[in-house]
């Protein structure tokens, strides 16, 4: 705002005339206030300018300058080039050298001719790879996932048995507490792993099955990979179908009767008979060996024996095989791979017996199946497994027992006599179960918990005992072929390699797995593996039937370990079979000669 005061009366200058033209000439109101609008711009003009350089050009270039040179050289034929010139054009005659050659040449020729007929180096095999003592643990299996409801965690503290299936892809393990005071009432868990698949979880089993009694033995079927047999501490014999529809793995099990097991079933083995096909055999501490047919779902034994080694006092009074010797508990069992009816039984008292399914039979099963009174006499038809039960019945009891069984079958209106009908007649078990023993071998000084036949020789078998010794026997001689002690600890299990005749493994109470190679040493193990860290015992050992380099162990820590042996221990060497046959044959002749001198 601009205030202009009223001027005094005076002469106006020249510039006032100009101001009068711009401003109004009214000056009457001297107190008026006039306002003039400002012509100053309130906003300042701004401008943005951007500047950039030209794009940078990039170029890639490769260069290569290979240099290849080829050359070949070849000597001329001897015929074309003539005689080869020596470095020296003259030869120096040496009287001493000529005398040495003339003197040593006959001896050298004699040594060469002698080496052509010697066998000293037949077992020598040059190995360019130092891997004989190499073994790796591929898997350490222990089920740590959630157990079935109401299952105590203590059942996984110890692994009591292990077995491979026929294809070698699945391993089964039986778990249970080793407190022998309450085994009968203790629960157990059966676990299986498919070790060949890529998604293997060592802490989670593929199949788990809770059982009300402790499992002490396992055996897979030789042909069917999903059929597994188990033996319980309470005497039950069970069959499992792994992967069965509906998840019911337990297919069937035996029942407790006067003719079945009442004591722990310590060993199971599969074999083959012409009449029954593939059958399961069970050995118990009650001294009985029973034969089961899967066809009748373990309803009744198809055959039975009373395996009992004769005592020293009874040997002088009763003939061996008469069945009158006192009972003894069986601990181990093995069948011959060549003769499926021949087997060896090891006992808790240390004895070893050669037995046969058809040894000491009073009659054949065909004669039992023949009708009484001849072909015109009629009578019922007998099933082969029912007729086998009466093959060891004495002559004085046979006709009366057969008549009673057929009467029982007629009352039941059956068209065929089955094992169930034979047992329904309630014959005494002593009449049905005779002794199958035929030869007694030199006993151990402790329980024999492991027996295994050689897959490469029909007469050789291996036995291990708590006396810390492993012994090789021939079926033809009571004296051992070889006795070795890998350590001072008791031995619980053994298994023969399916690929090499000279290799077998034994498990001890000190947690060691000893692998022998008889080609290199007959008294010292080729390999000693520490299986358990706390010294727990190795209760079971089993070679893989399809992959010879794999071996499974079950120990007191409840862990199943899969080991891979070196190629030197799992591949047959040249002439190894011949050397093993000579070992078995020579030792058998020596033992037979010693036995003849003693007699």
Secondary structure by P-SEA (a helix, b strand, c coil): cccccccccccccaaaaaaaaacccccccccbbbbbbbccccbbbbbbbbbbcccbbbbbbbbbbbbbbbbbbbbccccccccccccccbbbbbaaaaaaaaacaaaaaaaaaaaacccccccbbbbccccccccccccbbbbccccccccccccccccccccccccccbbbbbbbbccccccccbbbbbbbbcccccccccccccbbbbbcccccccccccccccbbbbbcccbbbbbbbccccccccccccccccccccccccccccccccccccbbbbbbccccbbbbbbcccccccccccccccccccccccccccccccccbbbbcbbbbbccccccbbbbcccbbbbbbbcccccccccccccccccccccbbbbbcaaaaaaacccccccaaaaaaaaaaaaaaaccccccaaaaaaaccccccccccccccccccccccccbbbbbcccccbbbbbccccbbbbbbcccccccbbbbcccccccccccccccccbbbbbccccbbbbbcccccccccccccccccccccccccccccccccbbbbbccccbbbbbbbcccccccccaaaaaaaaaaaaaaaaaaaaaaaac
